[in-house]
């Protein structure tokens, strides 16, 4: 009996521990860690970056020699008639002729106008662009996860505010129903109280729907099933103190969009160098080691066998190719100029985004301080108004106004806190600090 009691006790303790663990809310840091590992966009970007890394090698740039094994075997059964100057005639139907040929062919381009070196640098630039695009995807995902997380917190808090307002509406309905029974309230007041309670209930349902949809989207960003149970923090963390000069300096150095524009400009310059190589002579070193055996039923030789190497240098000088190479270089130069303009545009846009984000950040923080001061006074008014309504000192309309003012003030504060946090995250994103 004692063992059974102990087992039940241990089981109960384990269940309680599990319940506590499950009830622990997900922190923003944990959400980011999960997204960096499981988000589908990041996983795809990692594969793209890995592909660019694998393609960046000397072989793809044309720097390494090529070695091929070639071979063929042919049979010819043609009817043959050979007439010699001596007057001799040799003729055979379906004369059998066989050739067996095999060779190892080595070719190495040792000079191509330095195009191979430009190609290798271009592959290096493409790999760097792949890493930058991966970081861009990671930063964008972290921003979406954190803003989605804090939006969920804001909506969950708004639900609690609305539930508090709903309790006030229920208390008001009880007061007027009691007053109707004793004759101090009219039926019209009861009807109005019920209508207001219904409106508050509908508003609560709408907020709950928004909260559920925000949770579903957050789970999707985390790479999980949308209906995965998820608990978030109870409040939005205050926005951190940022310095505009530091944000601007970090943005110029670490913003991935600007880095990618600069890398695209470098890539366009390397494309010009690579295409320019087609205008220069090309030098190849080649070597073959082959085996050839041929047999013939008619002719001078009954069989012939060859075995051994041959090697040499091949020089190819482009004289005229329809001006294709020149046109390709000119087009590449235009592309390079466009990339340079794109870099300047990205720089200007980044400066604007930082200043706009800073304006939103400072304004939202000011709103947070203002709404916190307003909310403290309104909360006191609600308590006083409800008691005054209970004793008949104010009307139902006045109580409703005070009640709605509290809900509006709570929601304004929540929205200001969310906007301040979102503006902080955007500035960190622009400055390359999110990842």
PAPADO-787117 format. One line per field, with one value per residue (C-alpha): residue number from 1; residue in one letter; x, y, z. Coordinates in nm, 2 decimals, always signed. Each point is the difference from the previous one (the first is absolute). Example, Ala and Ser with C-alpha at 12.3 -4.5 7.8 and 13.67 -1.06 7.14 Angstrom:
BEGIN
k	[1,2]
r	[A,S]
px	[+1.23,+0.14]
py	[-0.45,+0.34]
pz	[+0.78,-0.07]
END
This chain:
BEGIN
k	[1,2,3,4,5,6,7,8,9,10,11,12,13,14,15,16,17,18,19,20,21,22,23,24,25,26,27,28,29,30,31,32,33,34,35,36,37,38,39,40,41,42,43,44,45,46,47,48,49,50,51,52,53,54,55,56,57,58,59,60,61,62,63,64,65,66,67,68,69,70,71,72,73,74,75,76,77,78,79,80,81,82,83,84,85,86,87,88,89,90,91,92,93,94,95,96,97,98,99,100,101,102,103,104,105,106,107,108,109,110,111,112,113,114,115,116,117,118,119,120,121,122,123,124,125,126,127,128,129,130,131,132,133,134,135,136,137,138,139,140,141,142,143,144,145,146,147,148,149,150,151,152,153,154,155,156,157,158,159,160,161,162,163,164,165,166,167,168,169,170,171,172,173,174,175,176,177,178,179,180,181,182,183,184,185,186,187,188,189,190,191,192,193,194,195,196,197,198,199,200,201,202,203,204,205,206,207,208,209,210,211,212,213,214,215,216,217,218,219,220,221,222,223,224,225,226,227,228,229,230,231,232,233,234,235,236,237,238,239,240,241,242,243,244,245,246,247,248,249,250,251,252,253,254,255,256,257,258,259,260,261,262,263,264,265,266,267,268,269,270,271,272,273,274,275,276,277,278,279,280,281,282,283,284,285,286,287,288,289,290,291,292,293,294,295,296,297,298,299,300,301,302,303,304,305,306,307,308,309,310,311,312,313,314,315,316,317,318,319,320,321,322,323,324,325,326,327,328,329,330,331,332,333,334,335,336,337,338,339,340,341,342,343,344,345,346,347,348,349,350,351,352,353,354,355,356,357,358,359,360,361,362,363,364,365,366,367,368,369,370,371,372,373,374,375,376,377,378,379,380,381,382,383,384,385,386,387,388,389,390,391,392,393,394,395,396,397,398,399,400,401,402,403,404,405,406,407,408,409,410,411,412,413,414,415,416,417,418,419,420,421,422,423,424,425,426,427,428,429,430,431,432,433,434,435]
r	[X,X,X,X,X,X,X,X,X,X,X,X,X,X,X,X,X,X,X,X,X,X,X,X,X,X,X,X,X,X,X,X,X,X,X,X,X,X,X,X,X,X,X,X,X,X,X,X,X,X,X,X,X,X,X,X,X,X,X,X,X,X,X,X,X,X,X,X,X,X,X,X,X,X,X,X,X,X,X,X,X,X,X,X,X,X,X,X,X,X,X,X,X,X,X,X,X,X,X,X,X,X,X,X,X,X,X,X,X,X,X,X,X,X,X,X,X,X,X,X,X,X,X,X,X,X,X,X,X,X,X,X,X,X,X,X,X,X,X,X,X,X,X,X,X,X,X,X,X,X,X,X,X,X,X,X,X,X,X,X,X,X,X,X,X,X,X,X,X,X,X,X,X,X,X,X,X,X,X,X,X,X,X,X,X,X,X,X,X,X,X,X,X,X,X,X,X,X,X,X,X,X,X,X,X,X,X,X,X,X,X,X,X,X,X,X,X,X,X,X,X,X,X,X,X,X,X,X,X,X,X,X,X,X,X,X,X,X,X,X,X,X,X,X,X,X,X,X,X,X,X,X,X,X,X,X,X,X,X,X,X,X,X,X,X,X,X,X,X,X,X,X,X,X,X,X,X,X,X,X,X,X,X,X,X,X,X,X,X,X,X,X,X,X,X,X,X,X,X,X,X,X,X,X,X,X,X,X,X,X,X,X,X,X,X,X,X,X,X,X,X,X,X,X,X,X,X,X,X,X,X,X,X,X,X,X,X,X,X,X,X,X,X,X,X,X,X,X,X,X,X,X,X,X,X,X,X,X,X,X,X,X,X,X,X,X,X,X,X,X,X,X,X,X,X,X,X,X,X,X,X,X,X,X,X,X,X,X,X,X,X,X,X,X,X,X,X,X,X,X,X,X,X,X,X,X,X,X,X,X,X,X,X,X,X,X,X,X,X,X,X,X,X,X,X,X,X,X,X,X,X,X,X,X,X]
px	[+0.00,+0.29,+0.16,-0.32,-0.03,+0.36,-0.05,-0.31,+0.19,+0.30,-0.24,-0.18,+0.33,+0.12,-0.33,+0.02,+0.36,-0.10,-0.29,+0.23,+0.24,-0.28,-0.13,+0.33,-0.04,+0.23,+0.25,+0.10,+0.35,-0.14,-0.23,+0.30,+0.21,-0.28,-0.06,+0.37,+0.00,-0.34,-0.13,-0.05,+0.12,+0.33,+0.04,-0.04,+0.24,+0.26,-0.02,+0.04,+0.31,+0.14,-0.06,+0.20,+0.27,+0.03,+0.01,+0.29,+0.30,+0.29,-0.15,-0.32,+0.22,+0.19,+0.34,+0.05,+0.08,-0.25,+0.07,-0.23,+0.00,-0.12,-0.05,-0.19,-0.03,-0.13,-0.07,-0.04,-0.13,-0.02,+0.07,+0.34,+0.16,+0.36,+0.18,+0.37,+0.23,+0.16,-0.33,-0.06,-0.36,-0.10,-0.37,-0.20,-0.36,-0.07,+0.36,+0.05,+0.18,+0.03,+0.14,+0.06,+0.11,+0.05,+0.18,+0.05,-0.04,+0.15,-0.07,+0.10,-0.07,+0.30,-0.11,-0.34,+0.05,-0.02,-0.37,+0.04,+0.13,-0.30,-0.23,+0.15,-0.05,-0.35,-0.08,+0.15,-0.23,-0.30,+0.08,+0.03,-0.34,-0.15,+0.13,-0.14,-0.34,-0.01,+0.07,-0.27,-0.25,+0.10,-0.03,-0.34,-0.12,+0.12,-0.17,-0.33,+0.03,+0.06,-0.26,-0.25,+0.09,-0.06,-0.32,-0.13,+0.10,-0.18,-0.32,+0.00,+0.03,-0.28,-0.21,+0.06,-0.09,-0.32,-0.09,+0.05,-0.24,-0.24,+0.00,-0.08,-0.29,-0.13,+0.02,-0.19,-0.27,-0.04,-0.03,-0.28,-0.18,+0.00,-0.11,-0.29,-0.12,+0.00,-0.13,+0.30,+0.09,-0.21,-0.03,+0.17,+0.31,+0.00,-0.04,+0.29,+0.22,-0.07,+0.08,+0.33,+0.09,-0.08,+0.22,+0.29,-0.04,+0.02,+0.31,+0.16,-0.08,+0.16,+0.32,+0.01,-0.02,+0.29,+0.20,-0.05,+0.09,+0.32,+0.09,-0.05,+0.22,+0.27,+0.00,+0.04,+0.30,+0.15,-0.03,-0.27,-0.36,-0.22,-0.22,+0.30,-0.08,+0.19,+0.02,+0.17,+0.12,-0.25,+0.13,+0.21,+0.36,+0.08,+0.18,+0.37,+0.19,+0.17,+0.24,-0.07,+0.36,+0.09,-0.29,+0.10,+0.36,-0.09,-0.25,+0.26,+0.24,-0.23,-0.33,-0.04,-0.21,+0.28,+0.26,-0.18,-0.02,+0.38,+0.06,-0.22,+0.21,+0.32,-0.16,-0.08,+0.36,+0.13,-0.24,+0.16,+0.35,-0.12,-0.16,+0.31,+0.20,-0.17,+0.18,+0.35,+0.18,-0.06,+0.28,-0.07,+0.25,-0.12,+0.12,-0.15,+0.10,-0.18,-0.03,-0.13,-0.03,-0.16,-0.05,-0.11,-0.09,+0.10,+0.27,+0.37,+0.00,-0.16,+0.04,+0.14,+0.07,+0.10,+0.08,+0.15,-0.03,-0.03,+0.01,+0.03,-0.11,-0.31,-0.03,-0.33,-0.01,-0.35,+0.00,-0.36,-0.31,-0.27,+0.09,-0.19,+0.28,+0.02,-0.38,+0.00,+0.26,-0.19,-0.32,+0.19,+0.14,-0.36,-0.10,+0.30,-0.12,-0.35,+0.14,+0.19,-0.32,-0.18,+0.26,-0.04,-0.38,+0.03,+0.21,-0.25,-0.29,+0.18,+0.06,-0.37,-0.12,+0.23,-0.14,-0.36,+0.05,+0.16,-0.30,-0.24,+0.22,+0.02,-0.37,-0.12,+0.21,-0.15,-0.34,+0.07,+0.10,-0.31,-0.24,+0.15,-0.07,-0.35,-0.09,+0.09,-0.26,-0.27,+0.02,-0.08,-0.30,-0.14,-0.01,-0.16,-0.25,-0.12,-0.06,-0.17,-0.22,-0.09,-0.13,-0.17,+0.24,+0.08,-0.20,+0.05,+0.13,+0.26,+0.11,+0.02,+0.22,+0.24,+0.01,+0.07,+0.27,+0.18,-0.01,+0.11,+0.29,+0.11,+0.00,+0.18,+0.27,+0.03,+0.02,+0.26,+0.21,-0.02,+0.08,+0.30,+0.13,-0.06,+0.18,+0.30,+0.01,-0.01,+0.29,+0.20,-0.08,+0.12,+0.31,+0.07,-0.04,-0.28,+0.21]
py	[+0.00,+0.23,-0.07,+0.08,+0.33,+0.09,-0.08,+0.22,+0.28,-0.03,+0.00,+0.31,+0.18,-0.08,+0.12,+0.32,+0.05,-0.06,+0.24,+0.27,-0.06,+0.01,+0.32,+0.18,+0.27,+0.01,+0.28,+0.22,-0.14,-0.36,+0.10,+0.14,-0.31,-0.23,+0.21,+0.00,-0.37,-0.10,+0.30,-0.12,+0.32,-0.02,-0.37,+0.08,+0.29,-0.22,-0.25,+0.29,+0.12,-0.36,-0.03,+0.32,-0.13,-0.33,+0.18,+0.22,-0.21,+0.02,-0.26,+0.20,+0.31,-0.20,+0.00,-0.38,-0.24,-0.24,-0.37,-0.21,-0.36,-0.05,-0.31,-0.15,-0.33,+0.00,-0.27,+0.07,-0.27,+0.20,-0.16,+0.13,+0.02,+0.14,+0.06,+0.07,+0.18,-0.34,-0.12,-0.23,-0.01,-0.11,-0.05,-0.15,-0.01,+0.09,+0.07,+0.00,+0.30,+0.05,+0.29,+0.00,+0.33,+0.12,+0.30,+0.20,+0.37,+0.27,+0.37,+0.30,+0.36,+0.19,+0.35,+0.14,+0.37,-0.04,-0.09,-0.30,+0.21,+0.24,-0.30,-0.13,+0.34,+0.01,-0.34,+0.14,+0.30,-0.22,-0.21,+0.32,+0.12,-0.34,+0.05,+0.36,-0.12,-0.26,+0.26,+0.22,-0.29,-0.06,+0.37,+0.03,-0.32,+0.11,+0.34,-0.17,-0.25,+0.27,+0.24,-0.29,-0.10,+0.34,+0.05,-0.32,+0.13,+0.33,-0.18,-0.23,+0.30,+0.17,-0.31,+0.04,+0.37,-0.08,-0.28,+0.25,+0.24,-0.28,-0.06,+0.36,-0.03,-0.31,+0.19,+0.29,-0.24,-0.15,+0.34,+0.11,-0.33,+0.03,+0.36,-0.11,-0.24,+0.27,+0.26,+0.23,-0.10,+0.00,-0.28,+0.22,+0.01,-0.38,-0.03,+0.24,-0.18,-0.33,+0.16,+0.14,-0.34,-0.17,+0.26,-0.06,-0.38,+0.04,+0.22,-0.27,-0.27,+0.21,+0.05,-0.38,-0.07,+0.24,-0.16,-0.35,+0.10,+0.17,-0.32,-0.20,+0.23,+0.00,-0.38,-0.01,+0.24,-0.24,-0.29,-0.17,-0.11,+0.31,-0.16,-0.08,+0.11,+0.32,+0.23,+0.34,+0.25,+0.21,+0.34,+0.17,+0.07,+0.38,+0.12,+0.03,+0.33,+0.05,+0.26,+0.14,+0.06,-0.36,-0.14,+0.20,-0.10,-0.37,+0.02,+0.13,-0.28,-0.30,+0.05,-0.31,+0.17,+0.26,-0.28,-0.19,+0.31,+0.04,-0.37,+0.03,+0.29,-0.21,-0.29,+0.22,+0.13,-0.36,-0.09,+0.27,-0.14,-0.35,+0.09,+0.21,-0.32,-0.11,+0.27,-0.14,-0.31,-0.33,-0.25,-0.37,-0.27,-0.34,-0.36,-0.33,-0.36,-0.23,-0.35,-0.06,-0.33,-0.04,-0.30,-0.02,-0.28,+0.21,+0.26,+0.05,-0.09,-0.30,+0.15,+0.31,+0.06,+0.33,+0.05,+0.31,+0.36,+0.32,+0.35,+0.37,+0.35,+0.15,+0.37,+0.16,+0.37,+0.16,+0.21,+0.06,-0.14,+0.24,+0.25,-0.22,+0.02,+0.38,+0.03,-0.23,+0.21,+0.32,-0.15,-0.11,+0.35,+0.14,-0.26,+0.11,+0.36,-0.10,-0.19,+0.31,+0.21,-0.28,+0.02,+0.38,-0.05,-0.26,+0.23,+0.29,-0.23,-0.14,+0.35,+0.08,-0.32,+0.06,+0.35,-0.11,-0.29,+0.24,+0.23,-0.28,-0.13,+0.33,+0.08,-0.34,+0.03,+0.35,-0.15,-0.28,+0.25,+0.21,-0.29,-0.14,+0.33,+0.02,-0.36,+0.04,+0.28,-0.18,-0.31,+0.20,+0.16,-0.34,-0.12,+0.33,+0.00,-0.36,+0.08,+0.33,-0.18,-0.26,+0.28,+0.18,+0.31,-0.04,-0.13,-0.32,+0.21,+0.16,-0.34,-0.13,+0.29,-0.05,-0.38,+0.05,+0.26,-0.26,-0.26,+0.25,+0.12,-0.36,-0.08,+0.32,-0.08,-0.36,+0.12,+0.27,-0.27,-0.23,+0.28,+0.11,-0.36,-0.05,+0.33,-0.11,-0.34,+0.18,+0.22,-0.30,-0.18,+0.30,+0.02,-0.38,-0.07,-0.25,-0.31]
pz	[+0.00,+0.09,-0.34,-0.19,+0.19,-0.08,-0.37,-0.01,+0.17,-0.24,-0.30,+0.13,+0.06,-0.35,-0.15,+0.19,-0.12,-0.36,+0.04,+0.12,-0.28,-0.26,+0.15,-0.03,-0.26,-0.30,+0.02,-0.30,+0.01,-0.01,-0.29,-0.20,+0.07,-0.12,-0.32,-0.09,+0.01,-0.15,-0.20,-0.36,-0.16,+0.19,-0.08,-0.38,+0.02,+0.17,-0.29,-0.25,+0.19,+0.01,-0.38,-0.07,+0.23,-0.18,-0.34,+0.10,-0.10,-0.25,-0.23,-0.06,-0.07,-0.27,+0.18,+0.01,-0.28,-0.14,-0.06,-0.22,-0.10,-0.35,-0.20,-0.29,-0.19,-0.36,-0.26,-0.37,-0.23,-0.33,-0.34,-0.12,-0.34,-0.02,-0.33,+0.01,-0.25,-0.08,-0.13,+0.29,+0.12,+0.35,+0.06,+0.28,+0.11,+0.36,+0.07,+0.37,+0.15,+0.37,+0.21,+0.38,+0.14,+0.36,+0.15,+0.32,-0.10,+0.23,-0.07,+0.22,-0.08,+0.13,-0.13,-0.10,+0.05,+0.38,-0.03,+0.22,+0.29,-0.04,-0.01,+0.33,+0.16,-0.14,+0.16,+0.33,-0.03,-0.06,+0.31,+0.20,-0.14,+0.10,+0.36,+0.00,-0.13,+0.27,+0.27,-0.16,+0.03,+0.36,+0.09,-0.17,+0.17,+0.34,-0.05,-0.10,+0.29,+0.26,-0.13,-0.03,+0.36,+0.14,-0.21,+0.16,+0.35,-0.09,-0.11,+0.30,+0.23,-0.20,+0.06,+0.38,-0.01,-0.19,+0.25,+0.28,-0.18,-0.04,+0.37,+0.06,-0.25,+0.18,+0.33,-0.15,-0.13,+0.35,+0.15,-0.24,+0.03,+0.38,-0.03,-0.23,+0.26,+0.27,-0.23,-0.03,-0.36,-0.31,-0.26,-0.25,+0.21,+0.02,-0.38,-0.05,+0.24,-0.18,-0.34,+0.14,+0.14,-0.33,-0.19,+0.25,-0.05,-0.38,+0.03,+0.23,-0.26,-0.27,+0.21,+0.07,-0.37,-0.07,+0.28,-0.14,-0.35,+0.14,+0.18,-0.31,-0.20,+0.27,+0.00,-0.38,+0.03,+0.25,-0.25,+0.21,-0.06,+0.03,+0.27,+0.23,+0.36,+0.07,+0.30,-0.02,+0.26,+0.19,-0.10,-0.26,+0.11,-0.01,-0.30,+0.05,-0.01,-0.34,-0.13,-0.35,-0.09,+0.10,-0.20,-0.31,+0.03,+0.04,-0.29,-0.24,+0.10,+0.07,-0.19,-0.22,-0.27,-0.05,+0.01,-0.26,-0.23,+0.04,-0.08,-0.31,-0.11,+0.05,-0.19,-0.30,-0.01,+0.01,-0.29,-0.21,+0.07,-0.08,-0.33,-0.10,+0.01,-0.32,-0.19,+0.08,-0.15,+0.16,+0.08,+0.07,+0.08,-0.10,+0.01,-0.11,+0.06,-0.24,-0.14,-0.36,-0.18,-0.34,-0.22,-0.36,-0.24,-0.31,-0.03,+0.05,+0.37,+0.15,+0.35,+0.16,+0.37,+0.17,+0.37,+0.16,+0.10,-0.19,+0.14,-0.09,+0.05,-0.16,-0.06,-0.10,-0.09,-0.04,-0.32,-0.07,+0.16,-0.11,+0.27,+0.25,+0.27,-0.03,+0.03,+0.30,+0.18,-0.08,+0.15,+0.30,+0.05,+0.00,+0.25,+0.22,-0.02,+0.09,+0.30,+0.11,-0.02,+0.20,+0.27,+0.03,+0.01,+0.27,+0.21,-0.03,+0.08,+0.30,+0.14,-0.05,+0.17,+0.30,+0.04,-0.04,+0.24,+0.25,-0.02,+0.05,+0.29,+0.19,-0.06,+0.12,+0.32,+0.07,-0.05,+0.25,+0.27,-0.08,+0.01,+0.32,+0.17,-0.14,+0.10,+0.37,+0.03,-0.20,+0.21,+0.31,-0.18,-0.09,+0.36,+0.11,-0.28,+0.06,+0.37,-0.09,-0.25,+0.27,+0.23,-0.29,-0.02,-0.37,-0.30,-0.20,-0.29,+0.22,+0.14,-0.36,-0.11,+0.29,-0.06,-0.37,+0.07,+0.21,-0.27,-0.26,+0.22,+0.07,-0.37,-0.09,+0.24,-0.13,-0.35,+0.09,+0.17,-0.30,-0.25,+0.21,+0.01,-0.37,-0.08,+0.22,-0.18,-0.34,+0.09,+0.12,-0.33,-0.20,+0.20,-0.04,+0.37,+0.00,-0.08]
END
